[in-house]
């Protein structure tokens, strides 16, 4: 998306003042909201988390975004993580939206949540 239409302005990676994790998380959350994806942002201990869906939590230290790709290494069986640059939350949000769509198909909301009267 173009900066004029979204209000987003790229983060200059050469700045002396690094982006705070909370600012990076809020920017990603805003971009996901523009794609129709609701999130929760949590911050503490030098990290910020963007909770998106079951098995999809994005965390940032203000330098990059990280989340589980949904795959495991064939050799080691360790989880493989995806990364996105903190100065491009638009592209990162689009990549996360693809993962979100896949997870929604395999992990729909439980009946307790969909029939909740709260």
C-alpha distances in whole Angstrom, upper triangle without the diagonal:
4,6,8,7,7,10,9,11,11,15,17,19,22,23,26,25,23,21,22,22,22,19,17,18,17,13,13,15,12,9,12,13,10,11,15,16,19,20,22,22,25,26,30,31,29,26,24,23,21,23,21,24,27,27,23,23,21,22,22,24,21,21,19,19,21,22,25,24,26,29,32,33,36,38,38,37,34,31,28,25,21,20,16,16,16,13,11,10,7,9,12,11,11,14,16,15,17,20,20,20,23,25,24,27,29,29,29,30,34,36,37,33,33,36,36,37,36
4,5,6,7,8,8,9,10,14,16,19,21,22,25,24,23,21,23,23,22,19,18,19,18,14,15,17,14,12,15,16,13,14,18,19,21,22,25,24,27,28,31,33,30,28,25,25,23,25,24,27,30,30,26,26,23,25,23,25,22,22,21,21,24,25,28,27,30,32,35,36,39,41,41,40,37,34,31,28,24,22,18,17,17,14,12,12,10,12,15,14,14,17,19,18,21,23,23,24,27,28,28,30,33,33,33,33,37,39,40,36,36,39,39,40,39
4,6,5,5,5,6,8,12,14,17,19,19,22,21,20,18,20,21,20,17,16,18,16,12,14,16,13,12,15,16,13,16,19,20,21,22,23,23,25,26,29,31,28,26,24,24,22,25,24,27,31,30,27,26,23,24,22,23,20,20,20,20,23,25,28,28,31,33,36,37,40,42,42,40,38,34,32,28,25,22,19,17,15,13,11,12,10,13,15,15,16,19,20,20,22,25,24,25,28,29,29,32,34,34,33,34,37,40,40,36,36,39,39,40,38
4,6,6,7,8,11,15,17,20,22,22,25,24,23,21,23,24,23,19,19,20,18,15,17,18,15,14,17,17,14,17,20,21,23,24,25,25,28,28,31,33,31,29,26,27,25,27,26,29,33,33,29,29,26,27,25,27,23,24,24,24,27,28,31,31,34,36,39,41,44,46,45,44,41,38,35,32,28,26,22,21,19,16,15,15,13,16,19,18,19,22,23,22,25,27,27,28,31,32,31,34,36,36,35,35,39,41,41,38,37,40,40,40,39
4,6,8,10,13,17,19,22,25,24,27,26,25,22,24,24,23,19,19,20,17,14,16,17,13,12,15,14,11,14,16,19,20,21,24,23,27,28,31,33,31,29,26,26,23,25,24,27,31,31,28,27,25,26,25,27,24,25,24,23,26,27,30,29,32,35,38,40,42,45,44,42,40,36,34,31,27,25,22,21,19,17,15,15,12,15,18,16,17,20,21,20,22,25,24,25,28,29,28,31,33,33,32,32,36,38,38,35,34,37,36,37,36
4,5,9,11,14,17,20,23,22,25,23,22,19,20,20,19,16,15,16,14,11,12,13,9,9,12,11,9,12,14,16,17,18,20,20,23,24,27,30,27,25,22,22,20,22,21,24,28,28,24,24,21,22,21,23,21,21,21,20,23,24,27,27,29,32,35,37,40,42,41,40,37,34,31,28,25,23,19,18,17,15,13,12,10,13,15,13,14,18,18,17,20,23,22,23,26,27,26,29,31,30,30,30,33,35,36,32,31,35,34,35,33
4,6,10,13,16,19,21,20,23,21,20,17,18,19,17,14,14,16,13,10,13,14,10,10,14,13,12,15,17,18,19,19,20,20,22,23,26,28,26,24,21,22,20,23,22,26,29,30,26,25,22,23,21,23,19,21,21,20,24,25,28,29,31,34,37,39,42,44,43,41,38,35,33,29,26,24,20,19,16,14,13,12,12,15,17,15,17,20,20,20,23,25,24,25,29,29,29,32,34,33,32,32,35,37,37,34,33,36,35,36,34
4,7,9,12,15,18,17,20,18,17,14,16,16,15,12,11,13,11,8,10,12,9,9,13,13,12,14,17,17,18,18,19,18,21,21,24,26,23,21,19,20,18,21,20,24,27,27,24,22,19,20,18,19,16,17,17,17,20,22,25,26,29,31,34,35,39,40,39,38,35,32,29,26,23,20,16,15,13,10,10,9,9,12,14,13,15,18,18,18,21,23,22,24,27,27,27,30,32,31,31,31,35,37,37,33,33,37,36,37,35
4,6,9,12,15,14,17,16,15,13,15,16,16,12,12,14,13,10,12,15,12,12,16,17,15,18,20,21,21,21,22,20,22,22,25,26,23,22,20,21,20,23,23,27,30,29,26,24,21,21,18,19,15,16,16,17,21,23,27,27,30,32,35,36,39,41,40,39,36,33,30,26,23,20,17,14,12,9,10,10,11,13,15,15,17,19,20,21,23,25,25,27,29,30,30,33,35,34,34,34,38,40,40,36,37,40,39,40,38
4,6,9,12,12,15,14,13,11,14,15,16,12,11,14,14,10,12,15,14,13,16,18,17,18,21,21,22,21,22,20,22,22,24,25,22,20,19,20,19,23,23,26,29,28,24,23,19,19,16,17,13,13,14,15,19,21,25,25,28,30,32,33,36,38,37,36,33,30,27,24,21,17,14,11,9,6,7,9,10,12,13,14,16,18,19,20,22,24,24,26,28,29,30,32,34,33,34,34,38,40,40,37,37,41,40,41,39
4,6,9,8,12,11,9,8,11,12,14,10,9,13,13,10,12,15,15,14,17,19,19,20,23,22,23,21,22,19,21,19,21,22,19,18,17,19,18,22,23,26,29,28,24,22,18,17,14,14,10,10,12,14,17,20,24,25,28,30,32,32,36,37,36,35,32,29,27,23,20,17,13,10,8,5,8,10,12,13,14,15,18,19,19,21,24,24,25,27,29,29,31,34,35,34,35,35,38,41,41,37,38,42,40,42,39
4,5,6,9,10,9,9,13,15,16,13,12,16,17,14,16,19,19,18,21,23,22,24,27,26,27,25,25,23,24,22,23,24,20,20,19,22,22,25,26,30,32,31,27,25,21,20,16,16,12,11,13,16,19,23,26,27,30,32,33,34,37,38,37,37,33,31,28,24,22,18,15,11,10,7,10,13,15,16,16,18,21,21,22,24,26,27,28,30,32,32,34,37,38,37,38,38,41,44,44,41,42,45,44,45,43
4,6,8,9,8,9,12,14,16,14,12,16,17,15,16,20,20,19,22,24,24,25,28,27,27,25,25,23,23,21,22,22,18,18,18,21,21,25,26,29,31,29,26,24,20,18,15,14,10,9,11,14,17,21,24,25,28,29,31,31,34,35,34,34,30,28,25,22,20,16,13,10,9,7,10,13,16,16,16,19,21,21,22,24,26,26,27,30,31,32,33,36,37,36,38,38,41,44,44,41,42,45,44,46,43
4,6,9,9,11,14,16,19,17,16,19,20,18,20,23,23,23,25,28,27,29,31,30,31,29,29,26,26,24,25,24,20,20,21,24,25,28,29,33,35,33,30,27,23,22,18,16,13,11,14,18,21,24,28,28,32,33,34,34,37,37,36,37,33,31,29,25,23,19,17,13,12,11,14,17,19,20,20,22,24,24,25,28,30,30,31,34,35,35,37,40,40,40,41,42,45,48,48,44,46,49,48,49,47
4,5,7,9,12,15,17,15,14,18,19,17,19,22,22,22,25,27,27,29,31,30,30,28,28,24,25,22,23,22,19,19,20,23,24,28,29,33,35,33,30,27,24,21,18,16,12,12,15,18,21,25,29,30,33,34,35,36,39,39,38,38,35,33,30,27,25,21,18,15,13,11,15,17,20,21,21,23,25,26,26,29,31,31,32,35,36,36,38,41,41,40,41,42,44,48,47,44,45,48,47,48,45
4,6,9,12,15,17,16,16,19,21,19,21,24,25,25,27,29,30,31,34,32,32,30,29,25,25,22,22,21,18,19,20,23,25,29,30,34,36,34,31,28,25,22,18,16,13,13,16,20,23,26,30,31,35,36,36,37,40,40,38,39,35,33,31,28,26,22,20,17,15,14,18,20,23,24,23,25,28,28,28,31,33,33,34,37,38,38,40,43,43,42,43,43,46,49,48,45,46,50,48,49,46
4,7,9,12,14,12,13,17,17,17,19,22,22,23,25,27,27,29,31,30,29,27,25,22,22,19,19,18,15,16,17,21,22,26,28,31,33,32,29,26,22,20,16,13,11,11,15,18,21,25,28,30,33,35,36,36,40,40,38,38,34,32,30,27,25,22,20,16,14,13,17,18,21,23,22,24,27,27,27,29,32,31,32,35,36,36,37,41,41,39,41,40,43,46,45,42,44,46,45,46,43
4,6,9,12,10,10,14,15,14,16,19,20,20,22,24,25,27,29,27,26,24,23,19,19,16,16,16,12,13,14,17,19,23,25,28,30,28,25,22,19,16,12,10,7,8,11,14,17,21,24,26,29,31,32,32,36,36,34,34,31,28,27,23,21,18,16,13,10,11,14,15,19,20,19,21,24,24,23,26,28,28,28,32,33,32,34,37,37,36,37,37,40,43,42,39,41,44,42,43,40
4,6,8,7,7,10,11,11,13,15,16,17,19,20,21,23,25,23,23,20,19,16,16,14,15,15,11,11,12,15,16,19,21,25,27,26,23,20,16,14,10,9,5,7,10,12,15,19,22,24,27,29,30,31,35,36,34,33,30,27,25,22,20,17,14,12,8,9,12,12,16,18,16,17,21,21,20,23,26,25,25,29,30,29,31,34,34,33,34,34,36,39,39,35,37,40,38,40,37
4,5,5,6,9,10,11,13,14,16,17,19,20,22,23,25,23,21,18,17,13,13,10,11,12,8,9,9,12,14,18,20,23,25,24,21,18,15,12,9,7,5,8,11,12,15,18,22,24,27,29,30,31,35,36,33,33,29,26,25,22,20,17,16,14,10,12,15,14,17,19,17,18,22,22,21,23,26,25,25,28,30,29,30,33,33,32,33,32,34,37,36,33,35,38,36,37,34
4,6,5,6,9,10,11,12,14,15,16,18,20,21,22,20,19,16,14,10,10,8,9,10,7,6,5,8,10,14,16,20,22,21,18,14,11,9,6,5,4,8,9,10,12,15,18,21,23,26,27,28,32,33,30,29,26,23,22,18,17,15,14,12,9,12,14,13,16,18,15,16,20,19,18,20,23,22,22,25,26,25,27,30,30,28,29,29,31,34,33,30,32,35,33,35,32
4,5,5,6,9,10,10,12,14,15,16,18,20,21,18,17,14,12,8,8,6,9,11,9,8,5,8,10,13,15,19,21,21,18,14,12,10,8,9,8,11,12,12,14,16,20,22,25,27,29,31,34,35,33,32,28,25,24,21,20,17,16,15,11,13,15,13,16,18,16,16,20,20,18,20,23,22,21,25,27,25,26,29,30,28,28,27,30,32,31,28,30,33,31,32,29
4,5,5,6,9,10,10,12,14,15,17,19,20,18,17,14,13,10,11,10,13,14,12,11,9,11,11,15,17,20,23,23,19,16,14,12,10,10,8,11,12,12,15,17,21,23,26,28,30,32,36,37,35,33,30,27,26,22,20,17,15,14,10,11,13,11,14,17,15,15,18,19,18,20,23,23,22,25,27,26,27,30,31,29,30,29,31,34,33,30,31,34,32,34,31
4,6,5,6,9,10,11,12,14,16,17,19,17,16,14,13,10,12,11,13,15,12,10,8,10,10,14,15,19,21,20,17,14,11,10,7,8,6,8,9,8,12,14,18,20,23,25,27,28,32,33,31,30,27,24,22,18,16,14,11,10,6,8,10,8,11,13,11,12,15,16,15,17,20,19,19,22,24,23,24,28,28,27,28,27,30,33,32,29,31,34,32,34,31
4,5,5,6,9,10,10,12,14,15,16,14,13,10,10,7,8,9,12,14,12,9,6,7,6,10,12,15,18,17,14,11,8,8,7,9,8,11,10,8,11,13,16,18,21,23,25,27,31,32,30,29,25,22,21,17,16,14,12,12,9,11,12,9,12,14,11,11,15,15,13,15,18,17,17,20,22,21,21,25,25,24,24,24,27,30,29,25,27,30,29,30,28
4,5,5,6,9,10,10,12,14,15,13,12,10,9,7,10,10,14,16,15,12,9,10,8,11,13,16,19,20,16,14,12,11,11,12,11,14,13,12,15,16,19,21,23,26,28,31,34,36,34,32,29,26,24,21,19,17,15,14,11,12,13,10,12,15,13,12,15,17,15,16,19,19,18,21,23,22,22,26,27,25,25,24,27,30,29,25,27,30,28,29,27
4,5,5,6,9,10,11,13,14,13,13,12,12,10,13,14,17,19,17,14,11,12,10,13,14,18,21,21,17,15,12,12,11,13,11,13,12,11,14,16,19,21,23,26,28,30,34,35,34,32,29,26,24,20,18,16,13,12,9,10,9,7,9,12,11,10,13,15,14,15,18,18,18,20,23,22,23,26,27,26,26,26,29,31,31,27,28,31,30,32,29
4,5,5,6,9,10,11,13,11,11,9,11,10,13,14,17,19,17,14,11,10,8,11,11,14,18,17,14,12,9,10,10,13,11,13,11,9,12,13,16,17,20,22,25,27,30,32,31,29,26,23,21,17,15,13,11,11,9,10,9,5,7,10,8,6,10,11,10,11,15,15,14,17,19,19,19,22,24,22,23,23,26,29,29,25,26,29,28,30,28
4,5,5,6,9,10,10,8,8,6,8,7,11,13,16,19,18,15,11,10,7,9,9,13,16,17,13,11,10,11,12,15,14,16,14,12,14,14,17,18,20,23,26,29,32,34,32,30,27,24,22,19,17,16,14,14,12,14,12,9,10,13,11,8,12,13,11,11,15,15,13,16,19,18,18,21,22,21,21,20,23,26,26,22,23,26,25,27,24
4,5,5,6,9,10,9,9,9,11,10,14,16,19,22,20,18,14,14,11,13,12,16,19,20,16,15,13,15,15,17,16,18,16,14,17,17,20,21,23,26,29,32,35,37,35,33,31,27,25,22,20,18,16,16,13,14,12,9,9,13,12,9,12,14,13,13,16,17,15,18,21,20,20,23,25,23,23,22,26,28,28,24,24,28,26,28,26
4,5,5,7,9,9,10,10,13,13,16,18,21,24,22,19,16,15,12,14,12,16,19,19,16,15,13,15,15,18,16,17,15,13,16,16,19,19,21,24,27,30,33,35,34,32,29,26,24,20,18,16,13,14,12,12,10,7,6,9,9,6,8,11,10,10,14,15,14,16,19,19,19,22,23,22,22,22,26,28,29,25,25,29,28,30,28
4,5,5,6,5,7,8,11,12,15,18,21,24,22,19,15,14,10,11,9,12,16,16,13,13,12,14,15,18,17,18,16,13,15,14,17,17,19,22,25,28,31,33,32,30,27,24,22,19,16,16,14,15,14,15,12,9,8,10,9,5,8,10,8,7,11,12,10,12,15,15,15,18,20,19,19,19,22,25,25,22,22,25,25,27,25
4,5,5,5,6,7,11,12,16,18,22,25,24,21,17,15,12,12,10,13,17,18,15,15,14,17,18,21,20,21,19,17,18,18,20,20,22,25,28,31,34,36,35,33,30,27,25,22,20,20,18,19,17,18,15,12,11,14,13,9,11,14,12,10,14,15,13,14,17,17,16,19,21,20,19,19,22,24,24,20,20,24,23,24,23
4,5,7,9,11,14,15,19,21,25,28,26,23,20,18,15,16,14,16,20,21,18,18,17,19,20,23,21,22,20,18,20,19,22,22,23,27,30,32,35,38,37,35,32,29,27,24,21,20,18,19,17,17,15,12,10,12,13,9,10,14,13,11,14,16,14,15,18,19,18,21,23,22,21,21,25,27,27,24,23,26,26,27,26
4,6,9,11,15,16,20,22,26,29,27,24,20,18,15,15,12,14,18,19,16,17,16,19,20,23,22,23,20,18,19,18,20,19,21,24,27,30,32,35,34,32,30,26,25,22,19,19,17,19,18,18,15,12,10,12,12,8,8,11,10,8,11,13,11,11,15,16,15,17,20,19,18,19,23,25,26,22,21,25,25,27,26
4,7,10,13,16,19,22,26,29,28,24,21,18,15,14,11,13,17,18,16,17,17,20,21,25,24,25,22,19,20,19,21,20,21,25,28,31,34,36,36,33,31,27,26,24,21,21,20,21,20,21,18,15,13,15,15,11,11,14,12,9,12,14,11,11,15,15,13,16,19,18,16,16,20,22,22,19,18,21,21,23,22
4,7,10,13,16,19,23,26,25,21,18,15,11,11,8,9,13,15,12,13,13,16,18,22,21,23,20,17,17,16,17,18,18,22,25,28,31,34,32,30,28,24,23,21,19,19,18,20,19,20,17,14,13,14,13,9,11,12,10,8,11,12,8,10,13,13,11,14,17,15,14,14,18,20,20,17,17,20,20,22,21
4,7,10,14,17,21,24,23,20,16,14,10,9,7,9,13,15,12,12,13,16,18,21,21,23,21,17,18,16,18,19,20,23,26,30,32,35,33,31,28,25,24,22,20,20,19,21,19,21,19,15,15,17,15,12,14,15,12,11,14,14,11,13,16,14,13,16,18,16,15,14,17,19,19,15,15,19,18,20,18
4,7,10,13,17,20,19,16,12,10,6,6,5,8,11,13,10,9,10,12,14,18,18,20,18,15,15,14,16,18,19,22,25,28,31,33,31,29,26,23,22,19,18,18,17,19,17,19,18,14,15,17,14,11,14,15,12,12,15,14,11,14,16,14,14,18,18,16,16,15,17,20,19,16,17,20,19,21,19
4,7,10,14,17,17,14,10,8,6,5,7,10,12,14,12,10,10,12,14,16,17,20,18,15,16,15,17,19,20,24,26,29,32,34,32,29,26,23,23,20,20,19,19,20,18,20,19,16,17,19,16,14,17,18,14,15,18,17,14,17,19,17,17,20,21,18,18,16,18,21,20,16,18,21,19,21,18
4,7,10,14,13,11,7,6,5,6,9,12,15,15,13,10,9,10,11,13,14,17,16,13,14,14,17,20,21,24,26,29,32,34,31,29,26,23,23,20,19,18,17,18,15,18,18,14,17,19,16,14,18,18,15,16,20,18,16,20,21,19,19,23,23,21,21,20,22,25,23,20,22,25,23,24,21
4,7,10,11,9,6,5,7,8,11,14,16,16,14,11,10,9,11,12,13,17,16,14,15,15,18,21,22,25,26,29,32,33,31,29,26,23,23,20,20,19,19,19,17,19,20,17,20,21,18,17,21,21,17,19,22,20,19,22,24,21,22,25,25,22,23,21,23,26,24,21,24,26,24,26,22
4,7,8,6,4,6,9,11,15,17,19,18,16,13,12,9,10,10,11,15,15,14,15,16,19,22,24,26,27,29,33,34,31,30,26,23,24,20,20,19,19,19,16,19,20,17,21,22,19,19,22,22,19,22,24,23,21,25,26,24,25,28,28,25,26,25,27,29,28,25,28,30,28,29,26
4,6,6,6,9,12,14,18,20,21,20,18,15,14,11,11,10,12,15,16,16,16,17,20,23,25,27,28,30,33,34,31,30,26,24,24,21,22,20,20,20,18,21,22,20,24,25,22,22,25,25,22,25,27,25,24,28,29,26,28,31,30,28,29,27,29,32,30,27,30,33,30,32,28
4,6,8,11,14,16,20,22,23,21,20,16,15,12,11,10,12,15,16,16,16,18,20,24,26,27,28,29,33,33,30,29,25,23,24,21,22,20,21,20,18,21,23,22,25,26,23,24,27,26,24,27,29,27,26,30,30,28,30,33,32,30,31,30,31,34,32,30,33,36,33,35,32
4,7,10,14,16,20,22,23,22,20,16,14,11,9,6,9,11,13,13,14,17,20,23,25,27,27,28,32,32,29,29,25,23,23,20,20,18,18,17,15,18,20,19,23,24,20,21,25,24,22,25,27,25,25,29,30,28,30,33,32,30,32,31,32,36,34,32,34,37,35,36,33
4,7,10,13,16,19,20,18,16,12,10,7,6,5,8,10,11,10,11,13,16,19,22,24,24,26,29,30,27,26,22,20,20,17,17,15,15,15,13,16,18,16,20,21,17,18,22,21,18,21,24,22,22,25,26,24,26,29,28,26,28,27,29,32,31,28,31,34,32,34,31
4,7,10,13,16,17,16,14,10,8,6,5,7,8,11,11,10,11,12,15,18,21,23,24,26,30,31,28,27,23,20,20,17,16,15,15,15,12,15,16,14,18,19,15,16,19,19,16,19,21,20,19,23,24,22,23,27,26,24,25,24,26,30,28,26,28,31,29,31,28
4,6,9,12,14,13,10,7,6,4,7,9,11,13,12,9,10,10,13,16,18,20,22,24,28,29,26,25,21,18,18,15,15,14,14,15,13,16,17,14,17,18,14,14,17,17,14,16,19,16,16,19,20,18,19,23,22,20,21,21,23,26,25,22,24,27,26,28,25
4,6,9,12,12,9,6,5,6,8,12,13,15,13,10,10,10,13,15,17,20,22,24,28,29,27,25,22,19,18,15,14,14,13,15,13,16,15,12,15,16,12,11,14,14,11,13,16,14,13,16,18,16,17,20,20,18,19,18,21,24,23,20,22,25,24,26,23
4,6,8,9,7,5,6,9,12,15,16,18,16,12,12,10,12,15,15,19,21,24,27,29,27,24,21,18,18,16,15,16,16,18,16,19,18,15,17,18,14,13,15,15,11,13,15,13,11,15,16,13,14,17,17,15,16,15,17,20,19,17,19,22,20,23,21
4,7,8,6,6,8,11,14,17,18,20,17,13,13,10,12,13,14,17,20,23,26,29,27,24,22,18,18,15,15,16,16,18,17,20,18,14,15,16,13,11,13,13,9,9,12,10,8,11,12,10,11,14,14,12,13,13,15,19,19,16,17,20,20,22,21
4,6,5,7,10,13,16,20,21,23,20,16,15,11,12,13,12,16,19,22,25,27,26,23,21,17,18,16,16,17,18,21,20,23,21,18,18,19,16,13,15,14,10,11,12,10,7,10,11,8,8,11,11,9,9,9,12,16,16,13,15,18,18,21,20
4,5,8,11,14,18,21,23,24,21,17,15,12,11,13,11,15,17,20,23,25,23,20,19,15,17,15,16,18,20,23,23,26,24,21,22,21,18,16,18,16,13,13,14,11,9,11,11,7,8,11,10,7,9,9,11,15,15,13,15,18,18,21,20
4,6,10,12,16,19,21,22,19,15,13,9,8,9,8,11,13,17,19,22,20,17,15,12,13,12,13,16,17,21,21,24,22,20,21,20,17,16,17,15,12,13,13,10,9,12,11,8,10,13,11,9,12,13,14,18,19,17,19,22,22,25,24
4,6,10,13,17,18,19,16,12,10,7,7,9,9,12,15,18,21,23,21,18,16,13,13,11,11,13,14,17,17,20,19,16,17,17,13,12,14,12,8,10,11,8,7,11,11,8,10,13,12,11,13,14,16,20,20,18,19,23,23,26,24
4,6,10,13,15,16,14,10,8,6,8,10,11,15,16,19,23,24,22,20,17,14,14,11,11,12,13,16,15,19,18,15,17,17,13,12,15,13,10,12,14,11,10,14,14,12,14,17,16,14,16,16,18,22,22,19,21,24,24,26,24
4,7,10,12,13,10,6,5,5,8,10,13,15,17,20,23,25,23,21,18,14,13,10,10,9,10,12,12,15,14,12,14,14,10,10,13,11,9,12,14,11,11,15,16,14,16,19,19,17,19,19,22,25,25,22,24,27,27,29,27
4,7,9,10,8,6,5,7,10,13,15,17,19,21,24,25,23,22,18,15,14,11,11,10,10,12,11,14,15,12,16,16,12,13,16,14,12,15,17,15,15,19,19,18,20,23,22,21,22,22,25,28,27,25,27,30,29,31,29
4,5,7,6,5,6,9,13,15,18,20,21,23,26,27,25,24,20,18,16,13,12,10,10,10,8,12,13,11,15,15,12,13,16,15,14,17,19,17,18,21,22,21,23,26,25,24,26,26,28,32,31,28,30,33,32,34,32
4,6,7,8,9,12,16,18,21,23,23,24,28,29,26,26,22,20,18,15,15,12,12,11,9,12,14,14,17,18,15,16,20,19,17,21,23,21,21,25,26,24,27,30,29,28,29,29,31,35,34,31,33,36,35,37,34
4,6,8,11,14,18,20,23,25,26,27,30,31,29,28,25,22,21,17,16,12,11,9,7,9,12,12,15,16,14,15,19,18,17,20,23,22,22,25,27,26,27,31,30,29,31,31,33,36,35,33,34,38,36,38,35
4,7,10,14,17,19,22,23,24,25,28,29,27,27,23,21,19,15,14,10,9,7,5,8,11,11,15,15,13,15,18,17,17,20,22,21,22,26,26,26,28,31,31,30,32,32,35,38,37,35,36,40,38,40,38
4,7,10,14,15,18,20,21,22,25,26,24,24,21,18,16,12,10,7,6,5,5,8,9,10,13,12,10,13,15,14,14,17,18,18,19,22,23,22,25,27,27,27,28,29,32,35,35,32,34,37,36,38,36
4,7,11,12,15,17,19,20,24,25,23,22,19,16,14,10,8,5,5,6,6,10,10,9,12,11,8,10,13,11,10,14,15,14,15,19,19,19,21,24,23,23,25,25,28,31,31,29,30,33,33,35,33
4,7,9,12,14,15,17,20,21,20,18,15,12,10,7,6,5,7,9,10,13,13,12,14,13,10,12,14,11,10,14,15,13,14,18,17,17,19,22,21,21,23,24,26,30,30,27,29,32,32,34,33
4,6,9,11,13,15,18,20,18,17,14,10,9,6,5,7,9,12,13,16,15,13,15,14,10,11,13,10,8,12,12,10,11,15,14,13,16,18,17,17,19,20,23,27,27,24,26,29,29,32,30
4,6,8,9,12,15,17,15,13,11,7,6,4,6,9,12,15,16,20,18,17,18,16,13,14,15,12,10,13,12,9,11,14,13,12,15,17,15,15,18,20,22,26,26,24,26,29,29,32,31
4,5,8,11,14,16,15,13,11,8,6,5,5,9,12,15,17,20,18,17,18,15,12,13,13,10,9,12,10,7,10,13,11,11,14,15,14,15,18,20,23,26,27,25,26,30,30,34,33
4,7,10,13,16,15,12,11,7,7,8,9,13,15,19,21,24,22,20,21,18,16,16,16,12,11,13,11,8,10,12,9,9,13,13,12,13,16,18,20,24,25,24,25,28,29,32,32
4,7,9,12,12,9,9,6,6,8,10,14,17,20,22,25,23,22,23,20,18,19,18,15,14,16,14,11,14,15,12,12,16,16,14,16,19,22,23,27,28,27,28,32,32,36,35
4,6,9,8,5,5,4,5,9,12,15,19,22,24,27,26,25,26,23,20,22,22,18,17,20,18,15,17,19,16,15,19,19,17,18,22,24,26,29,30,29,31,34,34,38,37
4,5,5,5,5,6,6,10,13,16,19,23,25,28,27,26,27,24,22,24,24,20,20,22,20,17,20,22,19,19,23,23,20,22,26,28,29,33,34,33,34,38,38,42,41
4,6,6,8,10,10,14,16,19,23,26,29,31,30,30,30,27,25,27,26,22,23,25,22,20,23,24,20,21,24,24,21,23,27,30,31,34,35,35,36,39,40,44,43
4,6,8,11,11,15,18,21,24,27,30,32,31,31,32,29,27,29,29,25,25,28,25,23,26,27,24,24,28,27,25,26,30,33,34,37,38,38,39,42,43,46,45
4,5,9,10,14,17,20,23,26,28,31,31,30,32,29,26,28,28,25,24,27,25,22,25,27,24,23,27,27,24,25,29,31,32,36,36,36,37,40,41,44,43
4,7,9,12,16,19,22,26,28,31,30,29,30,28,25,26,27,23,22,25,23,20,22,24,21,20,24,23,21,22,25,28,28,32,33,32,34,37,37,41,40
4,6,9,13,16,20,23,24,28,27,26,28,25,22,24,25,21,20,23,21,18,21,23,20,19,23,23,21,21,25,27,28,31,32,31,33,36,36,40,38
4,6,10,13,17,20,21,25,24,23,24,22,19,20,21,17,16,19,18,15,17,19,17,16,20,20,18,18,22,24,25,29,29,28,30,33,33,37,36
4,7,10,14,17,19,22,21,20,22,19,16,18,19,15,14,17,16,13,16,18,16,16,20,20,19,19,23,25,27,30,31,30,31,34,35,38,37
4,7,10,13,15,18,17,17,19,16,13,15,16,12,12,15,14,12,15,17,16,15,19,20,19,19,22,24,26,30,30,29,30,34,33,37,35
4,7,11,13,16,14,14,15,13,10,12,13,9,9,13,12,10,13,16,15,15,18,20,19,20,22,24,27,30,31,29,30,34,33,37,35
4,7,9,12,11,11,13,11,8,11,13,10,10,14,14,13,15,18,18,18,21,23,22,23,25,26,29,33,33,31,32,35,35,38,36
4,6,9,7,8,10,8,5,9,11,9,10,13,14,13,15,18,19,19,21,24,24,24,26,27,30,33,34,31,32,36,35,38,36
4,5,6,7,10,9,7,11,13,12,13,16,17,17,19,21,22,23,25,27,27,27,29,30,33,36,36,34,35,38,37,40,38
4,5,6,10,10,8,11,13,13,13,16,18,18,19,22,23,23,25,28,28,28,29,29,32,36,35,32,34,37,36,38,36
4,6,9,10,9,12,14,14,15,18,20,20,21,24,25,26,27,30,31,30,31,32,35,38,38,35,36,39,38,40,38
4,5,6,6,9,10,11,12,14,16,17,18,20,22,23,24,27,28,28,29,30,33,36,36,33,34,37,37,39,37
4,6,5,6,9,10,10,12,14,15,15,18,20,20,21,24,25,25,26,26,30,33,33,29,30,33,33,35,33
4,5,5,6,9,10,11,13,15,15,17,19,20,21,23,25,25,25,26,30,32,33,30,30,33,33,35,33
4,5,5,6,9,10,11,13,14,16,17,19,20,22,24,24,25,26,30,33,34,30,30,34,34,36,35
4,5,5,6,9,10,11,12,14,16,17,18,21,22,22,23,24,27,31,31,28,29,32,32,34,33
4,5,5,6,9,10,10,12,14,15,16,18,20,20,20,21,25,28,28,25,25,29,29,31,30
4,5,5,7,9,10,11,13,14,15,17,19,19,20,22,25,28,29,26,26,30,30,32,31
4,5,5,7,9,10,11,13,15,16,18,18,20,21,25,28,29,26,26,30,31,33,32
4,5,5,6,9,10,10,12,14,15,15,17,18,22,25,26,23,23,27,27,30,29
4,5,5,6,9,10,10,13,14,15,15,17,20,23,24,22,21,25,26,28,27
4,5,5,7,9,10,11,13,14,15,18,21,24,26,23,23,27,27,30,30
4,5,5,6,9,10,11,12,14,16,19,22,24,21,22,25,26,29,28
4,5,5,6,9,10,10,11,13,16,19,21,18,18,22,22,25,25
4,6,5,7,9,10,10,13,16,19,21,19,18,22,23,26,26
4,6,5,7,9,10,13,16,19,21,19,19,23,24,27,27
4,5,5,6,8,11,13,17,18,16,17,20,21,25,25
4,6,5,5,8,11,14,16,14,14,17,19,22,22
4,6,6,10,12,15,18,16,15,19,20,24,25
4,6,10,12,14,17,16,16,19,21,24,25
4,7,8,12,14,13,13,16,17,21,21
4,6,9,11,10,10,13,15,18,19
4,7,8,6,6,10,11,15,15
4,5,5,6,9,10,14,15
4,5,5,6,8,12,13
4,6,6,6,9,11
4,6,5,9,9
4,6,9,10
4,6,9
4,6
4
